[in-house]
Amino acid sequence: MEYPFKIRIAITGPESTGKSVLTHQLAKHYNAVAVDEFARDYVANLGRPYTYDDILYIAQQQMLSEDNAALEAPFVFCDTELVVTKIWCEVKYQRCHPWILEELKKRRYDLVLICNTDIPWKDDPLREHPHMRKELMRMYFDQIHRTYFNVYEVSEVGSRRVENAIKAVDQTLAILKYYNEIYRQ
């Protein structure tokens, strides 16, 4: 399918909610580009505990990767966005970098999919808060709805989770196509 306009969709939510898997499933389904989460490889290869300043670097590199992908491809799915780094800073360090806060005001997506914590937790050395899933979900839900206008909560497990996300993406694409046609007249 060809897209006559640029489309950028963010997949966000707390740790271990299937963001990376969903990002790649959606990119494959729509023949689009997946922008991977920069933090995962960066922290895994750091060789030391990450710091407050590392989170700023991660946020900046994530946005750079996203912007570069959007220049090259008409349709991108972004595995994470700046609310992740904002909440990460606030939970870990009780403050957030001003750059993240300012950039968060500017960032827009055609759709933001927030992944619910209704799938089982998967242990991973990079994950930190299995005991805070519900609290973090509330934080994400509140911040995402205060920041973005087109938000859809992805729930369920397995193929139902992907189907729910595809339904939200299809609805968004239909709206974008409609408005694109109106503005081209």
N, C-alpha and C positions, 0 to 999 in steps of 0.2 A: 504494500500500500504506500502511495506517495502522500506526503504531508505538505500542503502548500504554505505552511507557516511553521515556525519553530515551536516546539512543545518541550516543556521541562516539568518533570514530575519528581517529587521528593518522597522517599520512603523513610519514615522516622519512627521513633519509639524507644522505650527502654532496652536495656541489654537482653539478649536472648529472646527476641520476639520474632525472629525470622526475617529481619530486614534484608540481609545480604542474599538469602535464598530467593526471597520474593522479588528483589530487584532484578536478578538474573532471569527468573522465570518470566517476568513481564517484558524485559528487553527481548528475550527470545520470541515470545508470543507476538510482539509488535514489530519484530525485526528492527529494533532500536538499539541504542548504545547504553550500556550499563556503566555508570561511574562508581567505581568501588570505593569503599570506606578507606580513607587514607590512614586513619588512626591505627587500624589493626596491624598492618605491616610495620608501620613506624614504631609503635610501642613494642612489638614483638622483637624487633631488631635493634632496639635502643642500647641494650647492654647495661642499663642502669634504670632505677625507678624514674618514671616520668615526673615532670615538674609542672607547676602552674604555667610557666612560659612555654613548655612543650605543647600544652593545650592550645595556646594561641597559634603556634606554628602549625599545628594539626588543622585548626580551623582555616587558616589562610591557605594552606595547601589543598584542603578539600574544596574550597571555593575556586581556586585556580584550576584544579582538575575538572571541576564541573563547568566552568566557563570555557575552558579549552575544548571540552567535548561538545558543548553547545555551539561553538563556532564551526565545528566540522560536521556535525550531524544535525538533522532536522528534529530528531526525537531522542531525548535522553531521560533515563531513569537514574536518579541520584540516590545512592545508598548512604543516607544520613543527610543532615543539613545543620544549620547553626544552632537550633534549639538544643541539639544533642550536646554541643560543646558548652553552651550556656549553662545547662543543668549540670553537666559534669563538673564545671568550675565551681558552681554554687554548692553542690553537694560535697565535693572534695576540699575546697578551699574557702568556702563561705563568701566568695566574691567572684566577679567575672570581669574579664578584660574589656576595657572600653571599645576596642576595635570590634569585638564580637557583637556587643550591644548595638553599635552604630551600623554595622553591616547587616545585622538582623533586621533593622528597620527598612533597609533598601531591597532585600532579597524578596523575589516573588516567584511563585511556581504556579503553573496552570492547575495543579492538583497536589495536595499533600496527603499521602496515605500514612496514617498513624497505626502502627501494629500493636494490637492488644497483647496483654500478658497471658492470654488464655491458652497458650501452648506450653508444654513442659519446659522447665529450665534445663539448659545443657551446660554442664560444667566446662569451663574453659579458663586457662590461667590468666587470660586478659580480662575476665569478667569479675566484678567486685561486689555486687550487691544482691545476692539471691534472696536475702531476707527483706529487701525493700521494694519488691516488685510492685505491690499495690500502691505504695506511697509514690514511687517514681512514676507510675502510670498516671496518677492524679496530677502530678507536677507537669508531665508532658502534655496531657490532655488540656489542662488550663493554659499553659504557655502557647501551645500550638493554636488553640482557638483565639487567643488574644493577638497572635502574630499574623496568621494567614486567614484568608476568606474562604477558600475552597478546600475543605478538609473532609476526609472520609476515614472512618475507623474500620480497620481490617480485623475481622474476627474469624473464628472457626479454626479447624485444623485440616491439614492435608490439602487435597484438591479443592475442598470447599473454600479454604482461605484464598487460594489463587483465583477461583471463580468470583469471589466477592470483590477482589481487587480489580479484576478484568471488567466487571460490571461498572465499577466506579470510573475506571479509565474510559470505557466506551461512552458512558454518559458525558464525561468531560469532553471527549473528542467530538461528540455530536454537537455540543454547545459551541465549542470553538469553531467548528466547521460552519455552523449557522451564522455566527457573528462575523467570521471571515468573509462569507458570501455577501452579507449585508454591507460591510465596509468597502468591498470591492466594487459595488454598484455605483 
